[in-house]
Structure formats: C-alpha cells, structure tokens
Amino acid sequence: MKTYPSYLRLYETGELKERAEKALKSLSSCEVCPHACKVDRTRDEKGVCKVGRYALVSDYFPHLGEEFPIRGYRGSGTIFFSYCNMRCVYCQNYEISHLGAGRPVTARELADMMLELQDMGCHNVNLVTPSHVVPQILEALVIAVDEGLRIPLVYNTSSYDALETLRLLDGIVDIYLADLKYLDEGIARKYSKVKNYPEVAKKAIKEMYRQVGNLKVDAYGVAVRGLLVRHLVLPNDLSTTREVMRFLKSVDPKLAVNVMAQYRPYWKAFDYPELSRRITPAEYEKALKEAEGLTLVVD
C-alpha cells in the first residue's frame, strides 16, 4: 500500500482510528489546548474556544495566497475553522476567530470538504486554526482516508498548542505551518490575551520539528513534509524579533521561516496606539537582518 502521506501507514495498521477515538474521549474533560478548560464538550459545553462537540467551519477553498511551498501551482486546500484559543487584538480574521462566523459541521461533512478539495486538485488540506478542534479533525480524517484522501495535511497554527495533542498528530501531519508571534510573556498577555505563550509556543515548535524536521519540497518546489515558521513583524518591536530568531536558530540554523511585513491594524488594534500603524521599511529590514542564516521563504 502507498505510504505517503504519513497518515496512510497509521490508517493501514488501525492506529489512525485509535488516535481519533482517544482524541474524542478527551473532549469529555477538555484539555485539547493549553487552556485546559476541562468542560465536557461531548455535551456541547464550551470553554475559552467557544466550540462544543462539533467544529465550526467558516469556509473552505483552494487558497492561492499562502507561501509558494504551501500553495504550489494548484492551491492549498484551506479549511478555516471558526473561533480560536487566542484573542489577538490585531487579528485580520476577527470575524472568524473572534466573532465565530461559520457553521457547525459533522465529521461526515468535514471529511467531504477534505475530499472535495482533493478533487479540485489542491496540493494539500490546510487546516487553519485547528488547535481547539483536533479531535473533530481526526474523526473526519478517518472517514476521508477510508474514501480515498491521499494528499498531505498542513497544520496551520498559532503554536498555542498542547503537547499531548501534538503528539497525537505524530505520523499524521506531514507539514506544520506555525506562527511564532513573540517571546515576551507580558506582550503575549496584553495583545493575545493568553498566559504562557512563549513557553507553550517554544515547546510546541520543538515538538513539530521533532516530528517532521525541516521543510522538504518536491521537484516543483511544493512542500511534502517539514516545518515552516511564520513571524509577523509588529511595529515598535512588539514582536520581539531578535529573541524569536535566536530561538528558531537554536532549533535548526537553517529552519524555514517567513518574516512577514504585511501587518495592518485590524479589529481592536486602534485601541493600542503602539499597534495603530503599519511597520516601516526600516523595521522590516531590521527584522530580516535578525533572521540572517535561516532559510527565508516568502509569500
């Protein structure tokens, strides 16, 4: 049997189904993400993420706006999950992540989305903001693989992920697309409204790297496996870029990184004067200098 993507090996042995069942059981006292709310999501109770038994999906389509190794020539099959376990005050997708635009979907419906994206020719299934709905994703994946899903998964995350949840994905996810927003506890609390973000994100990125290593592409430059880290440069050095790049170099001096210059004030950013403007060319050049030596990947 073909053993790529990686989840095919686990499907063949029955472990994929076992992992999905284990993940679903964890919803009864939820610790799926670092908030560890311990609500019973099987009874549709909701914690910080505001999502109960079923995942909510805002939209799904072939995305042509991701980094080239992710979008390739035919697009990345993106599924946007509603709500988020972070509350970034500058989020450009606030209608989805804060306001919950979207609808509940069953495992059958989510599996059909994955299969439809494959039928459209997408290079991968790109799971956007998945940290709080991993059990629902795995439940759907079992159905989709049984019916012919054969393209890799992209786990597109803020990196505010629980280690135990990430370990459930070992051998399932081939490509991790991870944000590293900042490495200052106070900044993370103020602008993303979460505790321990630097500690959690560093451990999460190390675990993702352990699973899949550095980014690998095929003959056409399209990612087949590995970790790509995104870092959005914020004004006034609020993104602590020097500390971020030092950490990433400690993980792998040639780690694939996208240093992003597209910050715009969205959502509640104008309530914070220090976030209420775009970055300057000088700020971006400074960030690029800090990233020297890493493998830079652009949009």
C-alpha positions, -999 to +999 in steps of 0.1 A: +000+000+000+012+035-007+027+050+025+026+087+016+011+109+031+023+096+065-013+090+078-017+062+054+007+040+075-014+046+106-046+040+087-034+007+075-025-005+110-057+008+126-038+033+147-053+063+130-088+052+142-074+046+177-059+080+178-092+096+167-111+077+194-086+087+221-089+124+210-127+123+210-127+109+246-105+138+257-134+162+249-153+150+279-129+169+302-113+191+276-075+196+277-072+197+239-054+231+241-033+248+268-063+265+284-073+230+297-109+242+305-120+207+314-155+213+302-175+184+288-176+192+251-193+159+243-223+175+260-217+207+239-203+226+269-180+254+258-148+268+273-125+295+261-126+284+225-164+286+224-167+254+204-186+224+217-189+189+202-187+199+166-161+220+148-173+252+131-161+260+096-162+294+081-152+285+046-131+261+025-115+266-009-082+263-029-061+291-013-036+309-036-023+334-011-001+311+011+037+308+007+046+291-025+057+258-010+022+255+006+001+268-023+021+255-052+006+257-086-029+245-078-036+260-044-037+248-008-070+232+002-078+255+030-104+249+057-110+279+080-121+268+114-142+293+134-131+307+168-096+304+182-079+297+215-061+331+213-076+366+213-051+387+193-063+423+194-050+429+159-064+397+142-071+403+105-096+374+105-115+386+136-149+378+120-139+342+121-116+339+151-134+363+175-170+365+162-173+329+152-185+333+116-193+298+104-214+268+109-212+235+128-201+206+107-203+168+114-174+145+108-191+134+076-193+170+063-157+178+072-145+146+055-164+156+024-147+190+024-113+173+025-122+151-004-137+179-024-105+199-020-085+169-032-108+166-062-102+203-070-065+194-074-052+210-043-017+200-031-028+195+005-055+200+031-046+232+050-062+232+085-064+268+097-067+275+134-070+238+143-057+238+179-091+235+196-107+211+171-080+183+167-104+155+179-130+166+153-104+167+126-091+132+133-127+119+134-132+133+099-098+122+087-106+085+093-137+088+071-119+108+044-089+084+042-113+054+040-128+071+010-096+079-008-079+110+007-043+109-004-029+144+000-009+157+030-022+177+059-010+212+067-014+221+104-017+259+103-014+271+139-007+300+162+016+275+181-006+278+212-009+240+212-009+214+239+020+190+237-002+159+242-025+170+214+005+175+191+018+140+200-015+126+188-006+141+154+028+124+151+028+104+119-005+121+108+005+157+099+033+160+073+035+198+072+034+222+101+028+259+093+034+276+127+032+312+138+057+324+164+043+358+174+065+370+202+087+357+230+076+380+258+051+369+284+037+404+291+033+413+254+015+380+248-009+386+276-016+421+266-021+416+229-032+379+226-049+375+260-032+342+268-008+331+295+025+313+290+025+319+252+063+320+249+068+288+269+040+269+252+049+280+217+086+271+221+077+236+233+052+232+205+076+243+178+103+219+191+077+191+191+066+199+155+103+199+144+109+166+161+081+151+142+087+163+107+121+181+106+130+210+083+110+218+052+113+194+023+099+202-012+094+181-044+109+188-078+084+216-083+091+234-051+059+222-033+062+211+003+059+174+010+070+174+047+085+196+074+081+227+094+077+263+082+075+291+108+058+324+102+068+356+121+047+387+117+067+418+123+048+443+145+055+480+149+077+492+178+094+458+180+064+444+198+071+411+180+105+407+199+120+396+166+156+392+179+145+368+206+123+349+181+151+344+156+176+334+182+152+307+194+145+295+158+182+292+151+186+271+182+160+247+168+177+245+134+201+271+120+186+265+085+149+264+097+124+276+070+110+310+081+087+336+066+094+370+080+061+388+072+058+425+066+021+427+059+009+439+094-021+462+092-041+475+122-073+454+124-100+446+149-091+464+182-056+474+172-065+511+172-073+509+209-035+505+213-015+534+199+016+513+196-002+489+173-022+515+153+002+519+123+019+497+097+056+489+101+082+509+084+107+497+058+135+502+084+116+480+109+113+452+083+149+454+073+160+452+109+138+420+112+154+405+081+188+411+095+180+393+127+168+363+105+201+361+086+212+325+083+177+310+084+161+297+052+138+326+042+106+317+025+084+344+010+046+346+003 
